[in-house]
Amino acid sequence: MKAVVADITIPRYLATRALGRLWRPAFWRGPGPLRLIETPEPPLPGPAWVRVRVDLAGICGSDLHLVLLETSPSASVYASMPFVVGHENVGTVVEAGEAAGVAVGTRVVVEPLLPCATRGFDEPCPACARGDYNLCSRFAEGTLAPGIGHGACRDVGGAWGEVMVAHRTRLVPVPAGVSDEQAVLTEPLAVAVHAVLRFVPETAGTVLVVGAGTIGLAAVAALRALRPGARVVVLARHAHQAELASRLGAVEVLGSAGGDHYAEVARMVGARVLRPLLGPPVLTGGADATLECVGAGRSIDDALRLTRAGGVVVLVGLASVPRGVDWTPVWLREVEIRGSGYYAEERVDGRRVRAIDVAMDLLATGRVDLRPLVTHRFPLVDWQRAVAVALDRRRYRAVKVTLAPR
């Protein structure tokens, strides 16, 4: 099969970083960590596994951080190279093990995490036992090579390949009325659903979403569906992102450049803007909860300063290593910091349900429509052009760039 594979070595890392300072496309066109190759299809690891033909894959922010070699080295303990890149997916089952319990021809989204149940453990770790399988303690153990999920484990394939294998517990059936363009966004919507259900109180009045890429826009949609009483305010960098945020239900969308957003947020929530000797303003008052969906130092700094004393800032999703953050609000104003990575089981109406199942239900029932977010589609063989478009959002008005492996 054809697949885009990551294989990072120290010499390649150093050469790419050096050349990339002079010519940015070197990260994806030069000696960078990714290659399109012909590679054998992964075998089924056991009878509870299926083979999935990938019909559409998404390019995630974490994929772009991998391309640009911005991922923290500490994450490498939960990866095994060479691995096929990509975890946002929708596909079709083309082979099923005798214990898989799913028919060939079934259209599915593969939930990419690889916790205890996929690694041959009969007894779950404490995190998996309570439903927090995103915090599994065995991502580097068991019958599979180390890897937090598809797109980081050499044994199972990834979405940027023609085929991957998946455990039956990771399958999410796609209803007939949900298009591939909707289904491929189930995974990022699940990230937003987890952050909202787990960390945004139902009593939150003003919720600020920092960033209007795919995760930020999915967060707006999730807030409108799951926290309908909240006043959702968005900081967006580009005009096309602002348009989408408004369509998805944000009551106000502010530009994130120039510093004027401090005064605008203060006006909306009745806060005061204070000017320190140096640096950006500080608010007395602010948003009740803030979902930071960028992961850059500047955006995290904004989130901390724009959240009221005693409020919560949720760092959503995967990002590079942020620099230049002033953490003073954490101790001075007791702003709570929560990390939200991937998704797990949530309590909904007194029952335990996977966030990704909630996300699929929101798409299937029409409570959330993310189709406008899919702005580009490329064949897998043109993955380098797709990456270039995804990295230049303003020029191409890109939000979710997708790859069609076949």
Secondary structure, DSSP 8 states (H G I E B T S, - for coil): -EEEEE---HHHHHHHHHHHHH-TTHHHHSS-SEEEEE-------STTEEEEEEEEEE--HHHHHHHTT-S-GGGGGG--SSEE----EEEEEEEE-TTS---TT-EEEE--B--GGGTT-SS--HHHHTT-GGG-S-TT-TTS-S-SBTTT-TTT--TTBSEEEEEGGGEEE--TTS-HHHHTTHHHHHHHHHHHHHHS-TT-SEEEEE--SHHHHHHHHHHHHH-TTSEEEEEESSHHHHHHHHHTT-SEEEE-STTHHHHHHHHHHT-EEE--SSSS-EEES-EEEEEE-S--HHHHHHHHHTEEEEEEEEEES------S---HHHHHS--EEEEE-S--EEEETTEEEEHHHHHHHHHHTTS---GGGEEEEEEGGGHHHHHHHHH-HHHHT-SEEEEE--
